[in-house]
Amino acid sequence: MKQVFGNLMLALPPLASFVVWRTGAWAFDYFGCQDLGKSIEPCIAYGHNIQGVLGISLFWAPLLLLVSLPVCGCLLFERLLRRLHTNGS
């Protein structure tokens, strides 16, 4: 059980980054936000400006995904090899 929990914790950062990224892309389309280049038009959802949240989810989340996916993949692979090595001996 401890190993399953550890593997899930290692898979959580790329999964969370992907969910935040795709949720931001969905919100951008759903609330009718427009990308006007350098002019900043507020994106209003239920009376609140969500431009900052969209900036985080559409810019930073894919970058974090690009970093966290290989790192977590290597760590999961290392855990797998370590487990196979201890079970094989």
RANOR-V377541 format. One record per run of one state. SS is the DSSP state (a for helix, b for strand, c for the rest). FROM is the first residue (numbers start at 1). TO is the last residue. Records with the same first field share a line. If there is no record, write none. Layout:
SS->FROM-TO + FROM-TO
//
This chain:
c->1-1 + 31-43 + 46-47 + 50-50 + 89-89
a->2-30 + 51-88
b->44-45 + 48-49
//
